Amino acid sequence: MDSLAYVSDPAKSTPDGARRSDAEDPSAVLRPPGARTTPPPLEANTPRLVLAGIALWLVALVVGLIAGRDDQDWVWTCIAGVGLGLLGLPLARASRRRQLRRPPTLEDPG
């Protein structure tokens, strides 16, 4: 079993070039020696995903109505899915706009 080592980022130092102690270094983490850094999170086009979900709920509603089932619980489930998707769409669009406006940082690739 690999042991864990307390590894801090060697690039972190004080303005005068002195090394900060590990207790002061927020980038210090526990990871196995020689381990690679964590990759950046994947970015998704959230509004497109929300629209796809709304479309799937609408398809389920239409298919269910055509099939003509006796109980009506599924109808309200599909309507709730479409309604919640429509409520979430402006939030997803606003989040996407903020994400695209955000200036790239040094950690962002490209």
C-alpha positions in Angstrom: 0.0 0.0 0.0 1.3 3.4 -0.9 1.9 5.9 1.8 0.7 9.4 1.7 3.0 12.3 1.8 2.3 15.9 2.7 3.1 17.7 -0.6 3.0 21.4 -1.1 3.2 23.3 -4.3 6.8 24.4 -4.8 5.8 27.4 -6.9 4.1 29.0 -3.8 6.4 31.4 -2.0 6.1 34.7 -0.3 6.8 37.9 -2.3 10.4 38.1 -1.0 11.1 34.6 -2.3 11.0 32.8 1.0 9.1 29.6 1.4 5.9 29.7 3.4 5.5 27.0 6.0 3.1 24.1 5.0 0.7 25.3 7.7 0.3 28.6 5.9 0.2 27.0 2.4 -3.4 26.5 1.3 -2.3 24.5 -1.7 -0.7 21.8 0.4 -2.6 18.5 0.0 -2.2 14.9 1.0 -1.4 12.7 -2.0 0.9 9.8 -2.8 4.5 10.8 -3.7 4.9 11.3 -7.4 1.1 11.5 -8.0 -0.1 13.7 -10.8 -2.2 16.8 -10.1 -5.9 16.7 -10.5 -7.2 17.6 -14.0 -9.4 20.6 -14.4 -13.2 20.0 -14.4 -14.9 19.4 -17.7 -17.1 22.2 -18.9 -20.5 21.5 -20.3 -23.0 23.6 -22.2 -25.6 23.5 -19.5 -28.4 25.3 -21.4 -28.1 22.7 -24.2 -28.4 19.9 -21.6 -31.5 21.5 -20.0 -33.1 21.9 -23.4 -32.4 18.3 -24.2 -34.0 17.3 -20.9 -37.1 19.4 -21.6 -37.3 17.8 -25.1 -37.1 14.3 -23.5 -39.9 15.1 -21.0 -42.1 16.4 -23.9 -41.4 13.2 -25.9 -42.4 11.1 -22.9 -45.6 13.2 -22.5 -46.6 12.8 -26.1 -45.8 9.1 -26.2 -47.7 8.6 -23.0 -50.7 10.5 -24.2 -50.8 8.5 -27.5 -50.5 5.2 -25.6 -53.6 6.3 -23.5 -52.8 4.8 -20.1 -55.5 4.8 -17.4 -53.6 6.4 -14.5 -52.6 10.0 -14.9 -49.6 10.2 -12.5 -47.1 10.0 -15.4 -48.7 13.0 -17.1 -48.1 15.2 -14.0 -44.5 13.8 -13.8 -43.8 14.8 -17.4 -45.4 18.2 -16.9 -43.3 18.7 -13.8 -40.2 17.8 -15.7 -41.0 20.3 -18.5 -41.9 23.0 -16.0 -38.8 22.6 -13.8 -36.7 22.6 -17.0 -38.3 25.8 -18.1 -37.7 27.3 -14.7 -34.0 26.2 -14.7 -33.3 27.3 -18.3 -32.8 31.1 -17.4 -30.5 30.0 -14.6 -28.5 27.8 -16.9 -28.2 30.6 -19.5 -27.1 33.2 -16.9 -24.5 30.7 -15.5 -23.2 30.1 -19.0 -22.9 33.9 -19.7 -20.9 34.4 -16.5 -18.7 31.5 -17.4 -18.0 32.9 -20.9 -17.3 36.4 -19.5 -14.9 35.1 -16.8 -11.3 36.1 -17.8 -9.0 33.1 -18.1 -6.7 32.5 -15.1 -3.2 31.2 -15.1 -4.5 27.7 -14.2 -6.9 27.6 -17.2 -5.3 25.8 -20.2 -5.3 27.7 -23.4 
